[in-house]
Amino acid sequence: TLRGALIKKELKRYFSSSVYVTNTIIGIVLVTVAAVASLVMGGDFLIDQMAQSSDSDLQVLAPLLKQVMQFAPLIILSFGIGLTCTTGSAISIEGRNLWILKSSPLEVKDIFIGKIGVNILLLIPTIVVDSIMFAIAFKLTLINFMWTILIPTLLAILVSVGGLLINLFFPKLDWTSEVQVVKQSLSSMISILMGGVLVVVVIFITIGINKVFTITNINLYLGVIALLLLLLISLVCTILKTKGEKLFNRLKS
């Protein structure tokens, strides 16, 4: 299909730039290293040692920490996803060749999908594979395993779309070196911070909802977070479709 061909072209462009790759893939590399390490060492090794301690306080604390440990993979994955945003430079990286893309018979939405598709294809397989390793290492329950895949996946989509929108607001097309785009541009820096900010914002909103409705069930709590992420995805996609397309059409290389 046309969109498939576009994503393939964008992937080729992405992996042809070592600067682009090394500065945007570090997040998922760190997460994968953590997943492999936990699989080898055992995610609950420390907690088990605490439970076997002669200290009664540690014995009491161990089961509580065990519950928190069930959500450690979700937190680790979310952190890694926040650091992985190829779309924050996806428009700027075209540089003076942007006119070629703009003069093509492609629809703007297809161009956007091609750019977003690269980040999605980097993140989703990583989330699935690493979640499986984490699930084994941390002995995740089925429901926690599902949350560990679902919430980071929603965050990945939001970061991917949001990064592209940020780049459209803060493009840098007059660069002489790719380093200027990937490491030093305002768009790339905001995109890197975006993931962490999004996680914090969603948590604070959820805490506010919790105070109003008194959520005590952790699954309901995570469900609220998932719903908020879905709403944010819908909002950002709408802005990208309207304002984003106008910004792209105004760009001049």
C-alpha positions in Angstrom: 0.0 0.0 0.0 1.0 3.6 -0.3 1.2 4.2 3.4 3.2 1.1 3.9 5.7 2.2 1.2 5.9 5.6 2.9 6.7 4.1 6.3 9.3 1.9 4.6 10.9 4.9 3.0 10.9 6.8 6.3 12.5 3.9 8.1 15.2 3.7 5.5 15.8 7.5 5.9 15.8 7.1 9.7 18.4 4.3 9.8 20.6 6.0 7.3 21.4 8.6 9.8 23.6 7.4 12.7 23.1 10.8 14.5 19.3 10.5 14.2 19.3 6.9 15.5 21.7 7.2 18.4 19.9 10.2 19.8 16.3 8.9 19.6 16.7 5.1 20.3 18.4 5.3 23.7 15.2 5.0 25.6 14.1 1.7 24.2 17.7 0.4 24.4 17.8 1.1 28.1 14.4 -0.5 28.7 15.4 -3.6 26.8 18.6 -3.9 28.8 16.6 -3.6 32.0 14.2 -6.3 30.8 17.0 -8.7 29.9 18.7 -8.0 33.2 15.5 -8.6 35.2 15.0 -11.8 33.3 18.5 -13.0 34.2 18.6 -11.8 37.8 14.9 -12.1 38.7 12.7 -9.1 39.2 11.7 -10.1 42.7 15.1 -11.4 43.9 15.6 -8.5 46.4 12.0 -8.7 47.7 12.4 -12.4 48.3 15.6 -11.8 50.3 13.7 -9.2 52.4 10.9 -11.7 53.1 13.4 -14.2 54.4 15.1 -11.7 56.7 15.1 -12.1 60.4 14.0 -8.5 60.7 10.2 -8.5 61.4 9.8 -5.0 59.8 11.4 -6.2 56.6 9.1 -9.2 56.6 6.0 -7.0 56.9 7.3 -4.6 54.2 8.2 -7.3 51.7 4.6 -8.2 50.6 3.8 -4.5 50.2 6.8 -3.9 48.0 5.8 -7.0 46.1 2.6 -5.3 45.1 4.4 -2.2 43.9 6.9 -4.3 42.0 4.1 -5.6 39.9 3.9 -2.2 38.3 7.6 -1.5 38.1 7.8 -2.7 34.5 5.0 -0.3 33.5 6.9 2.6 35.0 10.2 1.5 33.4 8.6 1.1 30.0 6.8 4.5 30.2 10.1 6.1 31.1 11.8 4.6 28.0 9.0 5.6 25.7 9.2 9.2 26.9 12.9 9.2 25.7 12.1 7.8 22.3 10.6 10.3 19.9 11.8 10.3 16.3 8.9 12.5 15.2 10.3 15.5 17.1 12.8 15.9 14.2 10.8 14.1 11.4 9.9 17.3 9.5 13.0 19.3 10.2 15.2 16.4 9.0 13.9 17.0 5.5 15.7 20.3 5.5 16.0 22.0 2.1 14.6 18.9 0.5 11.2 19.5 2.0 9.9 21.0 -1.2 10.3 17.6 -2.9 8.0 16.0 -0.3 5.5 18.9 -0.6 5.4 18.8 -4.4 4.7 15.1 -4.4 1.1 13.9 -5.1 0.9 12.6 -1.5 -1.8 13.8 0.9 -0.5 15.6 4.0 -2.2 13.0 6.3 -0.3 10.2 4.5 3.0 12.1 5.0 2.2 12.4 8.7 1.3 8.7 9.0 4.6 7.8 7.3 6.5 9.9 9.9 4.5 8.7 12.9 4.8 5.1 11.7 8.5 5.0 12.2 8.2 5.8 15.9 5.3 3.4 16.3 7.2 0.6 14.7 10.2 1.2 17.0 8.1 1.3 20.1 5.3 -1.2 19.8 7.4 -4.4 19.2 9.8 -3.3 22.0 6.8 -2.8 24.4 5.5 -6.3 23.6 8.8 -8.2 23.7 10.1 -6.3 26.9 6.7 -6.8 28.6 6.9 -10.5 28.1 10.4 -10.6 29.6 9.3 -8.4 32.5 6.2 -10.5 33.0 8.4 -13.6 33.5 10.9 -11.8 35.7 8.4 -10.0 37.9 5.8 -12.9 37.8 3.2 -10.4 36.7 -0.5 -11.3 36.9 -2.4 -11.5 33.7 -4.2 -8.2 34.4 -1.0 -6.4 35.3 0.7 -7.8 32.2 -2.2 -6.4 30.1 -1.7 -3.0 31.8 2.0 -3.2 31.2 1.3 -3.4 27.4 -1.7 -1.2 27.1 -0.7 2.0 28.9 2.8 2.2 27.4 1.3 1.5 23.9 -1.2 4.4 24.4 1.7 6.6 25.6 3.8 5.6 22.6 1.0 6.7 20.2 0.6 10.0 22.1 4.4 10.7 22.1 4.6 9.8 18.4 1.7 12.1 17.3 2.7 14.8 19.8 6.3 14.9 18.7 5.3 15.5 15.1 2.9 18.3 16.1 5.7 19.9 18.2 8.0 19.8 15.2 5.4 21.5 13.0 5.2 24.3 15.5 9.0 24.6 15.9 10.6 23.5 12.6 14.3 24.0 11.8 14.9 23.6 8.1 17.9 25.8 7.6 20.4 23.3 9.2 23.8 22.5 7.9 24.3 19.4 10.1 21.9 16.8 11.3 23.2 17.3 14.8 21.6 20.7 14.8 18.2 19.1 14.1 18.4 16.0 16.3 20.3 17.3 19.3 20.2 21.1 19.4 16.8 22.2 18.0 14.0 23.4 20.2 11.6 20.9 18.8 13.8 17.9 19.6 14.4 19.1 23.2 10.7 19.7 23.8 9.9 16.3 22.4 12.3 14.5 24.7 10.8 16.3 27.7 7.3 15.7 26.5 7.1 12.0 27.5 8.1 12.7 31.1 5.8 15.7 31.3 2.9 13.7 29.9 3.3 11.0 32.5 3.5 13.6 35.3 0.4 15.4 34.0 -1.7 12.3 33.7 -0.7 11.1 37.2 -1.7 14.5 38.7 -5.0 14.6 36.9 -5.7 11.0 38.0 -4.8 11.9 41.6 -7.3 14.8 41.4 -10.0 12.5 40.1 -9.1 10.0 42.9 -9.6 12.7 45.5 -13.1 13.5 44.1 -14.3 10.0 43.5 -12.0 8.1 46.0 -10.6 5.4 43.7 -9.3 2.5 45.8 -9.1 -0.2 43.1 -5.7 -0.1 41.4 -7.2 -1.5 38.2 -9.8 1.3 38.1 -7.0 3.8 38.8 -5.0 2.5 35.8 -8.2 2.4 33.7 -8.6 6.2 34.4 -5.1 6.7 33.2 -5.7 4.7 30.1 -8.9 6.8 29.4 -7.0 10.0 29.9 -4.4 8.9 27.4 -7.1 8.0 24.9 -8.6 11.5 25.3 -5.2 13.1 24.9 -4.5 11.1 21.8 -7.9 12.1 20.3 -7.2 15.8 21.1 -3.7 15.8 19.6 -4.8 13.9 16.5 -7.5 16.5 16.0 -5.1 19.3 16.3 -2.6 17.6 14.0 -5.4 17.1 11.4 -6.5 20.7 11.5 -3.7 23.1 12.7 -0.9 20.6 11.8 -1.8 20.4 8.2 -2.0 24.2 7.9 1.4 24.5 9.5 2.9 22.0 7.1 1.4 23.7 4.0 2.9 27.0 5.1 6.4 25.5 5.5 9.1 26.8 3.0 12.4 25.1 2.7 
